[in-house]
Amino acid sequence: QVQLVESGGGLVQAGGSLRLSCVVIGRTFSPYPVGWFRQSSGKEREFVAAINRSGSNTFYSDSVKGRFSISRDKTKDTVYLQMNSLKPEDTAVYYCAVGTGVTGTTQNAYSYWGQGIQVTVNS
């Protein structure tokens, strides 16, 4: 059984920063690609960022490229999403997800999902 625990969300003013963490517990496979997705009220869940198994390749949506950075600490089974220059439109519930195949930018590339964590950016 794989469990993902997100932390680091909260309320921030526009232009501020937050760092989300995703701890992977009980994994039975290693290494694994990890993605971050988000869902705003009334909208479908969308891709934000992903990192491949080794951490050598990262992928970003156009809306966050240059502002967000994904990284991983293999020794801690933790993946981070550093979010800078936050905008009100970044307000959403953020989810981390673990895949078992190639690193993807769509939800169907990921098999395990966290519960989600709220990020609210005030203007």
N, CA, C and O atoms as CSV, one atom per row, in Angstrom:
chain,resi,resn,atom,element,x,y,z
A,1,GLN,N,N,0.846,-1.179,0.000
A,1,GLN,CA,C,0.000,0.000,0.000
A,1,GLN,C,C,0.890,1.241,0.000
A,1,GLN,O,O,1.792,1.358,0.830
A,2,VAL,N,N,0.644,2.156,-0.915
A,2,VAL,CA,C,1.403,3.399,-1.025
A,2,VAL,C,C,0.539,4.544,-0.514
A,2,VAL,O,O,-0.622,4.682,-0.901
A,3,GLN,N,N,1.106,5.345,0.341
A,3,GLN,CA,C,0.399,6.502,0.875
A,3,GLN,C,C,1.216,7.754,0.591
A,3,GLN,O,O,2.434,7.767,0.766
A,4,LEU,N,N,0.536,8.799,0.155
A,4,LEU,CA,C,1.177,10.070,-0.132
A,4,LEU,C,C,0.621,11.118,0.836
A,4,LEU,O,O,-0.593,11.241,0.997
A,5,VAL,N,N,1.501,11.856,1.464
A,5,VAL,CA,C,1.090,12.865,2.426
A,5,VAL,C,C,1.642,14.213,1.988
A,5,VAL,O,O,2.856,14.409,1.929
A,6,GLU,N,N,0.741,15.141,1.681
A,6,GLU,CA,C,1.132,16.482,1.260
A,6,GLU,C,C,1.134,17.425,2.460
A,6,GLU,O,O,0.362,17.254,3.403
A,7,SER,N,N,2.008,18.414,2.407
A,7,SER,CA,C,2.036,19.444,3.439
A,7,SER,C,C,2.595,20.722,2.843
A,7,SER,O,O,3.151,20.719,1.746
A,8,GLY,N,N,2.439,21.828,3.588
A,8,GLY,CA,C,3.033,23.084,3.171
A,8,GLY,C,C,2.081,24.076,2.549
A,8,GLY,O,O,2.481,25.188,2.204
A,9,GLY,N,N,0.829,23.693,2.400
A,9,GLY,CA,C,-0.132,24.622,1.812
A,9,GLY,C,C,-0.528,25.708,2.797
A,9,GLY,O,O,-0.054,25.743,3.933
A,10,GLY,N,N,-1.407,26.595,2.340
A,10,GLY,CA,C,-1.878,27.651,3.216
A,10,GLY,C,C,-2.298,28.873,2.444
A,10,GLY,O,O,-2.588,28.818,1.249
A,11,LEU,N,N,-2.322,29.983,3.162
A,11,LEU,CA,C,-2.757,31.264,2.611
A,11,LEU,C,C,-1.538,32.169,2.426
A,11,LEU,O,O,-0.700,32.286,3.320
A,12,VAL,N,N,-1.452,32.799,1.268
A,12,VAL,CA,C,-0.319,33.672,0.972
A,12,VAL,C,C,-0.803,34.834,0.117
A,12,VAL,O,O,-1.782,34.713,-0.618
A,13,GLN,N,N,-0.112,35.950,0.221
A,13,GLN,CA,C,-0.429,37.099,-0.609
A,13,GLN,C,C,0.159,36.917,-2.001
A,13,GLN,O,O,1.158,36.220,-2.179
A,14,ALA,N,N,-0.465,37.542,-2.972
A,14,ALA,CA,C,0.055,37.505,-4.333
A,14,ALA,C,C,1.503,37.981,-4.348
A,14,ALA,O,O,1.857,38.962,-3.695
A,15,GLY,N,N,2.329,37.271,-5.103
A,15,GLY,CA,C,3.746,37.579,-5.157
A,15,GLY,C,C,4.576,36.796,-4.163
A,15,GLY,O,O,5.805,36.789,-4.234
A,16,GLY,N,N,3.902,36.137,-3.236
A,16,GLY,CA,C,4.590,35.370,-2.214
A,16,GLY,C,C,4.982,33.981,-2.687
A,16,GLY,O,O,4.820,33.630,-3.856
A,17,SER,N,N,5.507,33.193,-1.739
A,17,SER,CA,C,6.004,31.855,-2.050
A,17,SER,C,C,5.490,30.832,-1.041
A,17,SER,O,O,5.205,31.152,0.113
A,18,LEU,N,N,5.384,29.612,-1.507
A,18,LEU,CA,C,5.089,28.468,-0.658
A,18,LEU,C,C,5.878,27.284,-1.181
A,18,LEU,O,O,6.200,27.219,-2.368
A,19,ARG,N,N,6.192,26.342,-0.290
A,19,ARG,CA,C,6.800,25.097,-0.722
A,19,ARG,C,C,5.948,23.933,-0.255
A,19,ARG,O,O,5.754,23.723,0.942
A,20,LEU,N,N,5.448,23.189,-1.212
A,20,LEU,CA,C,4.688,21.991,-0.902
A,20,LEU,C,C,5.624,20.795,-0.814
A,20,LEU,O,O,6.613,20.704,-1.541
A,21,SER,N,N,5.295,19.885,0.087
A,21,SER,CA,C,6.054,18.645,0.222
A,21,SER,C,C,5.121,17.463,0.029
A,21,SER,O,O,3.941,17.520,0.377
A,22,CYS,N,N,5.657,16.407,-0.521
A,22,CYS,CA,C,4.896,15.167,-0.700
A,22,CYS,C,C,5.782,14.022,-0.242
A,22,CYS,O,O,6.798,13.718,-0.868
A,23,VAL,N,N,5.391,13.394,0.849
A,23,VAL,CA,C,6.136,12.258,1.371
A,23,VAL,C,C,5.463,10.977,0.906
A,23,VAL,O,O,4.255,10.804,1.065
A,24,VAL,N,N,6.253,10.083,0.330
A,24,VAL,CA,C,5.737,8.809,-0.155
A,24,VAL,C,C,6.052,7.737,0.877
A,24,VAL,O,O,7.214,7.492,1.201
A,25,ILE,N,N,5.012,7.105,1.384
A,25,ILE,CA,C,5.151,6.120,2.454
A,25,ILE,C,C,4.713,4.754,1.953
A,25,ILE,O,O,3.692,4.614,1.281
A,26,GLY,N,N,5.516,3.743,2.299
A,26,GLY,CA,C,5.110,2.384,2.008
A,26,GLY,C,C,5.264,1.985,0.553
A,26,GLY,O,O,4.601,1.057,0.091
A,27,ARG,N,N,6.116,2.661,-0.162
A,27,ARG,CA,C,6.284,2.329,-1.573
A,27,ARG,C,C,6.887,0.936,-1.709
A,27,ARG,O,O,7.699,0.505,-0.890
A,28,THR,N,N,6.472,0.256,-2.751
A,28,THR,CA,C,7.000,-1.082,-3.003
A,28,THR,C,C,7.826,-1.110,-4.273
A,28,THR,O,O,8.276,-2.172,-4.702
A,29,PHE,N,N,8.028,0.049,-4.876
A,29,PHE,CA,C,8.805,0.124,-6.090
A,29,PHE,C,C,9.656,1.385,-6.017
A,29,PHE,O,O,9.257,2.379,-5.410
A,30,SER,N,N,10.792,1.337,-6.620
A,30,SER,CA,C,11.693,2.490,-6.592
A,30,SER,C,C,12.620,2.414,-7.765
A,30,SER,O,O,13.030,1.308,-8.118
A,31,PRO,N,N,12.979,3.488,-8.391
A,31,PRO,CA,C,12.399,4.808,-8.179
A,31,PRO,C,C,11.077,4.978,-8.931
A,31,PRO,O,O,10.618,4.040,-9.584
A,32,TYR,N,N,10.470,6.140,-8.849
A,32,TYR,CA,C,9.146,6.352,-9.405
A,32,TYR,C,C,8.988,7.809,-9.829
A,32,TYR,O,O,9.536,8.706,-9.188
A,33,PRO,N,N,8.256,8.042,-10.885
A,33,PRO,CA,C,7.981,9.433,-11.271
A,33,PRO,C,C,6.902,10.033,-10.361
A,33,PRO,O,O,6.029,9.316,-9.872
A,34,VAL,N,N,6.965,11.314,-10.144
A,34,VAL,CA,C,6.009,12.010,-9.289
A,34,VAL,C,C,5.495,13.243,-10.008
A,34,VAL,O,O,6.256,13.978,-10.637
A,35,GLY,N,N,4.212,13.453,-9.907
A,35,GLY,CA,C,3.606,14.635,-10.510
A,35,GLY,C,C,2.810,15.430,-9.493
A,35,GLY,O,O,2.354,14.901,-8.480
A,36,TRP,N,N,2.654,16.708,-9.784
A,36,TRP,CA,C,1.760,17.586,-9.032
A,36,TRP,C,C,0.648,18.037,-9.958
A,36,TRP,O,O,0.889,18.417,-11.104
A,37,PHE,N,N,-0.552,17.990,-9.457
A,37,PHE,CA,C,-1.722,18.465,-10.173
A,37,PHE,C,C,-2.479,19.425,-9.260
A,37,PHE,O,O,-2.229,19.473,-8.055
A,38,ARG,N,N,-3.388,20.177,-9.830
A,38,ARG,CA,C,-4.204,21.065,-9.010
A,38,ARG,C,C,-5.618,21.145,-9.569
A,38,ARG,O,O,-5.864,20.912,-10.752
A,39,GLN,N,N,-6.526,21.481,-8.677
A,39,GLN,CA,C,-7.921,21.610,-9.084
A,39,GLN,C,C,-8.523,22.832,-8.412
A,39,GLN,O,O,-8.583,22.920,-7.186
A,40,SER,N,N,-8.965,23.761,-9.226
A,40,SER,CA,C,-9.639,24.958,-8.728
A,40,SER,C,C,-11.134,24.697,-8.673
A,40,SER,O,O,-11.643,23.785,-9.324
A,41,SER,N,N,-11.819,25.497,-7.899
A,41,SER,CA,C,-13.260,25.335,-7.753
A,41,SER,C,C,-13.949,25.455,-9.100
A,41,SER,O,O,-13.777,26.445,-9.812
A,42,GLY,N,N,-14.727,24.443,-9.443
A,42,GLY,CA,C,-15.483,24.467,-10.681
A,42,GLY,C,C,-14.696,24.086,-11.914
A,42,GLY,O,O,-15.227,24.122,-13.024
A,43,LYS,N,N,-13.442,23.723,-11.739
A,43,LYS,CA,C,-12.607,23.372,-12.893
A,43,LYS,C,C,-12.111,21.933,-12.773
A,43,LYS,O,O,-12.148,21.329,-11.701
A,44,GLU,N,N,-11.653,21.414,-13.887
A,44,GLU,CA,C,-11.091,20.073,-13.865
A,44,GLU,C,C,-9.661,20.103,-13.324
A,44,GLU,O,O,-8.972,21.123,-13.364
A,45,ARG,N,N,-9.248,18.946,-12.819
A,45,ARG,CA,C,-7.885,18.840,-12.321
A,45,ARG,C,C,-6.896,19.004,-13.477
A,45,ARG,O,O,-7.096,18.448,-14.557
A,46,GLU,N,N,-5.839,19.766,-13.245
A,46,GLU,CA,C,-4.876,20.032,-14.299
A,46,GLU,C,C,-3.454,19.732,-13.843
A,46,GLU,O,O,-3.128,19.778,-12.657
A,47,PHE,N,N,-2.637,19.428,-14.816
A,47,PHE,CA,C,-1.229,19.134,-14.573
A,47,PHE,C,C,-0.488,20.405,-14.187
A,47,PHE,O,O,-0.751,21.479,-14.728
A,48,VAL,N,N,0.448,20.272,-13.235
A,48,VAL,CA,C,1.273,21.394,-12.821
A,48,VAL,C,C,2.745,21.117,-13.116
A,48,VAL,O,O,3.398,21.888,-13.819
A,49,ALA,N,N,3.261,20.018,-12.580
A,49,ALA,CA,C,4.684,19.719,-12.739
A,49,ALA,C,C,4.912,18.234,-12.511
A,49,ALA,O,O,4.095,17.557,-11.885
A,50,ALA,N,N,6.035,17.731,-13.027
A,50,ALA,CA,C,6.392,16.335,-12.821
A,50,ALA,C,C,7.905,16.196,-12.828
A,50,ALA,O,O,8.626,17.010,-13.403
A,51,ILE,N,N,8.358,15.145,-12.173
A,51,ILE,CA,C,9.786,14.853,-12.130
A,51,ILE,C,C,9.977,13.366,-12.390
A,51,ILE,O,O,9.211,12.535,-11.903
A,52,ASN,N,N,11.009,13.043,-13.162
A,52,ASN,CA,C,11.197,11.654,-13.536
A,52,ASN,C,C,11.866,10.855,-12.409
A,52,ASN,O,O,12.167,11.383,-11.338
A,53,ARG,N,N,12.084,9.591,-12.682
A,53,ARG,CA,C,12.567,8.686,-11.630
A,53,ARG,C,C,13.879,9.128,-11.026
A,53,ARG,O,O,14.050,9.077,-9.808
A,54,SER,N,N,14.802,9.558,-11.851
A,54,SER,CA,C,16.133,9.913,-11.359
A,54,SER,C,C,16.209,11.351,-10.869
A,54,SER,O,O,17.154,11.729,-10.177
A,55,GLY,N,N,15.215,12.146,-11.228
A,55,GLY,CA,C,15.260,13.562,-10.880
A,55,GLY,C,C,15.983,14.401,-11.912
A,55,GLY,O,O,16.167,15.602,-11.716
A,56,SER,N,N,16.395,13.786,-13.010
A,56,SER,CA,C,17.182,14.497,-14.020
A,56,SER,C,C,16.317,15.302,-14.979
A,56,SER,O,O,16.797,16.239,-15.617
A,57,ASN,N,N,15.036,14.937,-15.082
A,57,ASN,CA,C,14.138,15.657,-15.991
A,57,ASN,C,C,12.911,16.170,-15.247
A,57,ASN,O,O,12.331,15.466,-14.420
A,58,THR,N,N,12.530,17.390,-15.550
A,58,THR,CA,C,11.336,17.986,-14.966
A,58,THR,C,C,10.443,18.541,-16.061
A,58,THR,O,O,10.905,18.889,-17.147
A,59,PHE,N,N,9.164,18.616,-15.759
A,59,PHE,CA,C,8.173,19.065,-16.727
A,59,PHE,C,C,7.223,20.033,-16.023
A,59,PHE,O,O,6.889,19.857,-14.851
A,60,TYR,N,N,6.797,21.053,-16.759
A,60,TYR,CA,C,5.925,22.072,-16.177
A,60,TYR,C,C,4.832,22.468,-17.149
A,60,TYR,O,O,5.012,22.418,-18.366
A,61,SER,N,N,3.711,22.856,-16.601
A,61,SER,CA,C,2.686,23.448,-17.442
A,61,SER,C,C,3.128,24.857,-17.802
A,61,SER,O,O,3.939,25.462,-17.101
A,62,ASP,N,N,2.596,25.366,-18.887
A,62,ASP,CA,C,2.969,26.713,-19.315
A,62,ASP,C,C,2.592,27.761,-18.271
A,62,ASP,O,O,3.264,28.784,-18.141
A,63,SER,N,N,1.532,27.508,-17.542
A,63,SER,CA,C,1.045,28.509,-16.591
A,63,SER,C,C,1.956,28.683,-15.371
A,63,SER,O,O,1.877,29.699,-14.681
A,64,VAL,N,N,2.811,27.706,-15.107
A,64,VAL,CA,C,3.677,27.806,-13.922
A,64,VAL,C,C,5.168,27.827,-14.277
A,64,VAL,O,O,6.018,28.038,-13.412
A,65,LYS,N,N,5.466,27.611,-15.537
A,65,LYS,CA,C,6.869,27.553,-15.951
A,65,LYS,C,C,7.582,28.853,-15.606
A,65,LYS,O,O,7.081,29.941,-15.890
A,66,GLY,N,N,8.745,28.732,-14.996
A,66,GLY,CA,C,9.503,29.912,-14.598
A,66,GLY,C,C,9.177,30.400,-13.199
A,66,GLY,O,O,9.912,31.209,-12.632
A,67,ARG,N,N,8.070,29.910,-12.637
A,67,ARG,CA,C,7.685,30.338,-11.284
A,67,ARG,C,C,7.740,29.174,-10.287
A,67,ARG,O,O,8.068,29.376,-9.117
A,68,PHE,N,N,7.425,27.971,-10.740
A,68,PHE,CA,C,7.411,26.792,-9.879
A,68,PHE,C,C,8.615,25.916,-10.201
A,68,PHE,O,O,9.123,25.909,-11.323
A,69,SER,N,N,9.052,25.183,-9.189
A,69,SER,CA,C,10.172,24.274,-9.378
A,69,SER,C,C,9.915,22.985,-8.600
A,69,SER,O,O,9.603,23.020,-7.410
A,70,ILE,N,N,10.048,21.858,-9.280
A,70,ILE,CA,C,9.848,20.559,-8.649
A,70,ILE,C,C,11.209,19.906,-8.425
A,70,ILE,O,O,12.100,19.992,-9.271
A,71,SER,N,N,11.354,19.257,-7.280
A,71,SER,CA,C,12.608,18.580,-6.962
A,71,SER,C,C,12.304,17.388,-6.064
A,71,SER,O,O,11.195,17.246,-5.548
A,72,ARG,N,N,13.307,16.538,-5.889
A,72,ARG,CA,C,13.075,15.377,-5.037
A,72,ARG,C,C,14.299,15.089,-4.186
A,72,ARG,O,O,15.438,15.315,-4.594
A,73,ASP,N,N,14.031,14.583,-2.994
A,73,ASP,CA,C,15.072,14.126,-2.097
A,73,ASP,C,C,14.872,12.622,-1.936
A,73,ASP,O,O,13.993,12.179,-1.196
A,74,LYS,N,N,15.681,11.855,-2.625
A,74,LYS,CA,C,15.491,10.412,-2.632
A,74,LYS,C,C,15.725,9.801,-1.259
A,74,LYS,O,O,15.124,8.783,-0.915
A,75,THR,N,N,16.587,10.416,-0.486
A,75,THR,CA,C,16.880,9.851,0.831
A,75,THR,C,C,15.687,9.951,1.768
A,75,THR,O,O,15.587,9.213,2.748
A,76,LYS,N,N,14.779,10.879,1.451
A,76,LYS,CA,C,13.612,11.076,2.307
A,76,LYS,C,C,12.317,10.660,1.629
A,76,LYS,O,O,11.236,10.823,2.194
A,77,ASP,N,N,12.426,10.118,0.409
A,77,ASP,CA,C,11.220,9.776,-0.343
A,77,ASP,C,C,10.258,10.961,-0.375
A,77,ASP,O,O,9.052,10.808,-0.180
A,78,THR,N,N,10.802,12.117,-0.620
A,78,THR,CA,C,10.011,13.344,-0.596
A,78,THR,C,C,10.220,14.123,-1.883
A,78,THR,O,O,11.337,14.231,-2.389
A,79,VAL,N,N,9.125,14.664,-2.403
A,79,VAL,CA,C,9.168,15.527,-3.574
A,79,VAL,C,C,8.625,16.893,-3.156
A,79,VAL,O,O,7.644,16.990,-2.419
A,80,TYR,N,N,9.274,17.927,-3.635
A,80,TYR,CA,C,8.909,19.289,-3.279
A,80,TYR,C,C,8.393,20.043,-4.499
A,80,TYR,O,O,8.795,19.777,-5.631
A,81,LEU,N,N,7.506,20.979,-4.245
A,81,LEU,CA,C,7.068,21.915,-5.277
A,81,LEU,C,C,7.254,23.316,-4.701
A,81,LEU,O,O,6.466,23.775,-3.873
A,82,GLN,N,N,8.300,23.974,-5.152
A,82,GLN,CA,C,8.560,25.350,-4.745
A,82,GLN,C,C,7.759,26.273,-5.637
A,82,GLN,O,O,7.903,26.245,-6.860
A,83,MET,N,N,6.918,27.088,-5.033
A,83,MET,CA,C,6.033,27.966,-5.796
A,83,MET,C,C,6.371,29.411,-5.457
A,83,MET,O,O,6.189,29.859,-4.325
A,84,ASN,N,N,6.860,30.123,-6.447
A,84,ASN,CA,C,7.237,31.531,-6.278
A,84,ASN,C,C,6.335,32.420,-7.120
A,84,ASN,O,O,5.647,31.951,-8.026
A,85,SER,N,N,6.351,33.700,-6.809
A,85,SER,CA,C,5.558,34.682,-7.567
A,85,SER,C,C,4.120,34.208,-7.727
A,85,SER,O,O,3.562,34.239,-8.824
A,86,LEU,N,N,3.545,33.781,-6.649
A,86,LEU,CA,C,2.194,33.218,-6.705
A,86,LEU,C,C,1.170,34.251,-7.124
A,86,LEU,O,O,1.280,35.434,-6.801
A,87,LYS,N,N,0.168,33.775,-7.852
A,87,LYS,CA,C,-0.905,34.620,-8.367
A,87,LYS,C,C,-2.238,34.106,-7.823
A,87,LYS,O,O,-2.340,32.939,-7.444
A,88,PRO,N,N,-3.240,34.946,-7.781
A,88,PRO,CA,C,-4.558,34.479,-7.325
A,88,PRO,C,C,-5.062,33.273,-8.119
A,88,PRO,O,O,-5.752,32.412,-7.575
A,89,GLU,N,N,-4.718,33.215,-9.395
A,89,GLU,CA,C,-5.175,32.087,-10.211
A,89,GLU,C,C,-4.467,30.774,-9.885
A,89,GLU,O,O,-4.832,29.727,-10.420
A,90,ASP,N,N,-3.467,30.818,-9.019
A,90,ASP,CA,C,-2.831,29.594,-8.537
A,90,ASP,C,C,-3.625,28.960,-7.390
A,90,ASP,O,O,-3.317,27.851,-6.952
A,91,THR,N,N,-4.635,29.665,-6.914
A,91,THR,CA,C,-5.463,29.138,-5.843
A,91,THR,C,C,-6.129,27.837,-6.284
A,91,THR,O,O,-6.814,27.795,-7.306
A,92,ALA,N,N,-5.922,26.787,-5.510
A,92,ALA,CA,C,-6.444,25.468,-5.875
A,92,ALA,C,C,-6.105,24.471,-4.773
A,92,ALA,O,O,-5.348,24.766,-3.848
A,93,VAL,N,N,-6.680,23.301,-4.899
A,93,VAL,CA,C,-6.226,22.157,-4.106
A,93,VAL,C,C,-5.143,21.459,-4.926
A,93,VAL,O,O,-5.358,21.109,-6.087
A,94,TYR,N,N,-3.992,21.263,-4.318
A,94,TYR,CA,C,-2.860,20.660,-5.004
A,94,TYR,C,C,-2.706,19.202,-4.569
A,94,TYR,O,O,-2.789,18.872,-3.386
A,95,TYR,N,N,-2.482,18.350,-5.556
A,95,TYR,CA,C,-2.353,16.917,-5.321
A,95,TYR,C,C,-0.999,16.424,-5.828
A,95,TYR,O,O,-0.558,16.820,-6.906
A,96,CYS,N,N,-0.351,15.577,-5.067
A,96,CYS,CA,C,0.807,14.879,-5.616
A,96,CYS,C,C,0.376,13.459,-5.987
A,96,CYS,O,O,-0.575,12.905,-5.435
A,97,ALA,N,N,1.102,12.905,-6.926
A,97,ALA,CA,C,0.737,11.590,-7.439
A,97,ALA,C,C,1.997,10.834,-7.832
A,97,ALA,O,O,2.980,11.428,-8.275
A,98,VAL,N,N,1.954,9.532,-7.667
A,98,VAL,CA,C,3.081,8.659,-8.005
A,98,VAL,C,C,2.694,7.742,-9.148
A,98,VAL,O,O,1.619,7.143,-9.151
A,99,GLY,N,N,3.580,7.646,-10.105
A,99,GLY,CA,C,3.353,6.766,-11.237
A,99,GLY,C,C,4.245,5.542,-11.175
A,99,GLY,O,O,5.175,5.469,-10.371
A,100,THR,N,N,3.951,4.597,-12.023
A,100,THR,CA,C,4.765,3.382,-12.074
A,100,THR,C,C,5.392,3.156,-13.439
A,100,THR,O,O,6.142,2.201,-13.644
A,101,GLY,N,N,5.073,4.058,-14.381
A,101,GLY,CA,C,5.623,3.898,-15.725
A,101,GLY,C,C,6.479,5.094,-16.100
A,101,GLY,O,O,7.319,5.539,-15.318
A,102,VAL,N,N,6.265,5.603,-17.285
A,102,VAL,CA,C,7.019,6.766,-17.716
A,102,VAL,C,C,6.438,8.019,-17.065
A,102,VAL,O,O,5.281,8.038,-16.644
A,103,THR,N,N,7.248,9.045,-16.991
A,103,THR,CA,C,6.786,10.309,-16.427
A,103,THR,C,C,5.784,10.935,-17.373
A,103,THR,O,O,6.053,11.091,-18.564
A,104,GLY,N,N,4.620,11.297,-16.838
A,104,GLY,CA,C,3.580,11.823,-17.698
A,104,GLY,C,C,3.026,13.147,-17.225
A,104,GLY,O,O,3.294,13.587,-16.107
A,105,THR,N,N,2.250,13.776,-18.087
A,105,THR,CA,C,1.600,15.043,-17.766
A,105,THR,C,C,0.089,14.906,-17.716
A,105,THR,O,O,-0.628,15.902,-17.621
A,106,THR,N,N,-0.388,13.681,-17.781
A,106,THR,CA,C,-1.822,13.428,-17.683
A,106,THR,C,C,-2.106,12.558,-16.469
A,106,THR,O,O,-1.234,11.828,-15.996
A,107,GLN,N,N,-3.322,12.643,-15.974
A,107,GLN,CA,C,-3.679,11.946,-14.750
A,107,GLN,C,C,-3.544,10.432,-14.878
A,107,GLN,O,O,-3.214,9.752,-13.907
A,108,ASN,N,N,-3.796,9.909,-16.063
A,108,ASN,CA,C,-3.768,8.458,-16.205
A,108,ASN,C,C,-2.368,7.867,-16.159
A,108,ASN,O,O,-2.211,6.647,-16.206
A,109,ALA,N,N,-1.346,8.715,-16.067
A,109,ALA,CA,C,0.019,8.222,-15.907
A,109,ALA,C,C,0.355,7.934,-14.451
A,109,ALA,O,O,1.440,7.438,-14.147
A,110,TYR,N,N,-0.576,8.246,-13.549
A,110,TYR,CA,C,-0.302,8.139,-12.123
A,110,TYR,C,C,-1.306,7.206,-11.452
A,110,TYR,O,O,-2.505,7.241,-11.726
A,111,SER,N,N,-0.774,6.373,-10.565
A,111,SER,CA,C,-1.596,5.338,-9.943
A,111,SER,C,C,-1.980,5.650,-8.503
A,111,SER,O,O,-3.003,5.171,-8.015
A,112,TYR,N,N,-1.175,6.442,-7.830
A,112,TYR,CA,C,-1.410,6.725,-6.418
A,112,TYR,C,C,-1.492,8.228,-6.220
A,112,TYR,O,O,-0.707,8.988,-6.788
A,113,TRP,N,N,-2.456,8.648,-5.404
A,113,TRP,CA,C,-2.734,10.066,-5.220
A,113,TRP,C,C,-2.823,10.419,-3.738
A,113,TRP,O,O,-3.289,9.633,-2.914
A,114,GLY,N,N,-2.359,11.633,-3.430
A,114,GLY,CA,C,-2.538,12.153,-2.087
A,114,GLY,C,C,-3.936,12.711,-1.905
A,114,GLY,O,O,-4.738,12.733,-2.839
A,115,GLN,N,N,-4.214,13.157,-0.706
A,115,GLN,CA,C,-5.538,13.684,-0.377
A,115,GLN,C,C,-5.733,15.112,-0.872
A,115,GLN,O,O,-6.863,15.587,-0.988
A,116,GLY,N,N,-4.645,15.783,-1.159
A,116,GLY,CA,C,-4.738,17.166,-1.617
A,116,GLY,C,C,-4.531,18.152,-0.485
A,116,GLY,O,O,-4.821,17.866,0.676
A,117,ILE,N,N,-4.024,19.316,-0.851
A,117,ILE,CA,C,-3.787,20.358,0.136
A,117,ILE,C,C,-4.154,21.704,-0.483
A,117,ILE,O,O,-3.865,21.970,-1.650
A,118,GLN,N,N,-4.793,22.539,0.319
A,118,GLN,CA,C,-5.290,23.814,-0.187
A,118,GLN,C,C,-4.187,24.870,-0.236
A,118,GLN,O,O,-3.416,25.039,0.709
A,119,VAL,N,N,-4.139,25.566,-1.357
A,119,VAL,CA,C,-3.286,26.743,-1.519
A,119,VAL,C,C,-4.195,27.897,-1.928
A,119,VAL,O,O,-4.911,27.814,-2.927
A,120,THR,N,N,-4.159,28.956,-1.156
A,120,THR,CA,C,-4.984,30.134,-1.443
A,120,THR,C,C,-4.084,31.353,-1.570
A,120,THR,O,O,-3.284,31.650,-0.683
A,121,VAL,N,N,-4.230,32.052,-2.687
A,121,VAL,CA,C,-3.419,33.241,-2.947
A,121,VAL,C,C,-4.352,34.440,-3.002
A,121,VAL,O,O,-5.229,34.519,-3.863
A,122,ASN,N,N,-4.158,35.362,-2.088
A,122,ASN,CA,C,-4.975,36.570,-2.043
A,122,ASN,C,C,-4.358,37.673,-2.881
A,122,ASN,O,O,-3.138,37.822,-2.946
A,123,SER,N,N,-5.216,38.435,-3.515
A,123,SER,CA,C,-4.713,39.546,-4.337
A,123,SER,C,C,-4.481,40.783,-3.495
A,123,SER,O,O,-4.059,41.815,-4.017
